[in-house]
Amino acid sequence: MPRVRPILQLRTRITLLVSLILGLALLLTGAMVHWRLERQTRESLGEKVALLSRIVAGMDVAREGLIGSRPQAQVQELAERIRLESGVDYVVVMDMNGLRLSHPNRSLIGARFAGGDDADVYRGRSYLSVAKGTLGVSVRAFTPVRNGDRQVGAVAVGLLQSGVDRAVVSVHKRIALGGLIGFAAGIVGAMYLADKIKRILLGMEPQEIATVLQQRNAMLHSVREGILSVDRDLVVTIANEEALRLFARAGSQGELVGRNVEEVLPSSRLRTVVETGQAEYDQEGDILGLPILTNRVPVMVDGRIAGALATFRDKTEVNRLAEQLTGVRFYADALRAQTHEFMNKLHVILGLVRLEEYERLKTFITGVAGRLDDEVGFVVQRIKDPMVAGFLLARLSSAREQNILMQLDQEASLPPCPDDATAHDLVTVLGNLLENAVEAIGDGTRREIEVSIRPEGTCVHLSVMDTGPGLPEAVLARAFTLGFSTKGEHRGFGLWQAVRTTEARGGRLEGGNREGGGAIFTATLRLFPAEGA
């Protein structure tokens, strides 16, 4: 199907949009700058003529010329020199009757000052005014001239309005030129930016990118293989639905995208692929113990390694492993043991009834009830969380069926957990440690397990001790490593899962050997919120 090109391509639209925004910004900025500079220019010129008028009014030549102690020709000479040096259009010195002692046009000397805006200066005021005089409309400043405490005249310094307008226009031209240069530079930058974006998008238009993205998503989520993509920093950028499903089966919940692949899949080997650029095909691996068959290839962009891609398929059924990782198997095994033990007792009761051994039946039932009452009562009294208490009772029953003496520390205690997730994490750690202890005891002559649960502040301390053969130093050093086991293939996930759960709860898990023989594992988990938190 041919690709449909839009009327305006992305490059053109970006250039037009940036140019439009830049043009509007320059227009608005230019308008504000024009207004501000025009105002400043007019104010500056007004201050200039006001300053000159004050300077002239304070000169002895002007004052003495007005009181008659100096020839008027010197006043005219002074006024013209100041006018030429300062660039103003006129400097007029006049007496109290408004008669000029100086003027650029000598023929107007002796005539009355024109404009009609000079009345206030004879009352001792200094001010700016705009009025039409003999030379035209001008901005002029008036300042009285005093001889001691008596006013003897005034000075008017002016700039023609046409000159002021020329100064303002000159400022406007410079601003407009700068704006045009900026606009031209902006257009060039917009074109460069548009070309750069187009190259980054591999020459495709937005509609084409959307189509390709939809097709890619459909492909990713329809294939039966898990797909995981990472960038050069090994951060997951793509994870399809099959990958999420496989990770979920392996016990890894939550979003994968945005996390480091070595955090979610330590055995991925994608770091090696990124570093070497060598593909690996049809390799066996695992996702947290879930056996998979995987391909790993580098992702190349412009001849450089930009990341890596892994595809993988489920190799075997992993229900047993998934249950082990989540703690479900512990519940199921314990419940089966309880059921089996209960059925055995029912068979004994049925046999005694048929034999009409009622006294022995009474003694048997009383003993069973007493033993169960003692065991249940102790656990329920010390362990206040129903889920954990139920789990321990089930494990005690299961151990009894296997001829294992499992005891709960007499000082053990546990308040109710704040939520089910907390209780589940506690059961996961405790269940893995108990399962490990049961397997460690094996068929030994002394088969005992002691469990301790003690809260301290926001934490809970667990310990599981057994009377097995203990752990060699070499085994102990690797006991918490994913996949390590002395019991054959597809094992070595229980203690690793317990470590992960403990660390997720801000704690730690340690193992060692007891002095009298056997192993001991201790775990500390932060389960309860701090007071006042």
Buried (B, 14 or more C-beta within 10 A) or exposed (E): EEEEEEEEBBBEBBBBEBBEEBBEEBEEEBEEBBEEBBEEBBEEBBEBBBBBBBBBBEBEBBBBBBEEEBEBEBBBEBBBEBBEEBEBBBBBBBBBEBEBBBBBEEEBBEBEBBBEBBEBBBEEEBEBBBBEBBBEBBBBBBBBBBEEEEBBBBBBBBBBBEBBEEBBEEBBEEBEEEBEEBBEEBBEBBBEBBEEEBEEEEEBBEEBEEBEEEEEEEEBEEBEBBBBBBBEEBBBBBBBEBBBEBBEBBBBEEEBEEBEBBEBBBBBBBBEBBEEEEEBEEEEBBBBBBBBBBBBBBBEEEEEBBBBBBBBBBBEEBEEBBBBBBBBBBBEBBBBBBEEBEEEEEEBBEEBEEEEEEEEBEEBBEEBEEEEEEBEEBBBEBBEBEBBBBBBBBBBBBBBBEEBBBBBBEEBEBEBBEEEEBBBBBBBBBBBBBBBBBBBBEEBEEBBBBBBBBBEEBBBBBBBBBBBBBBEEEBBEEBBEBBBBEEEEBBBBBBBBBBBBBEEBEBEBBBEBEEEEBBBBBBBBBBBEEEEE
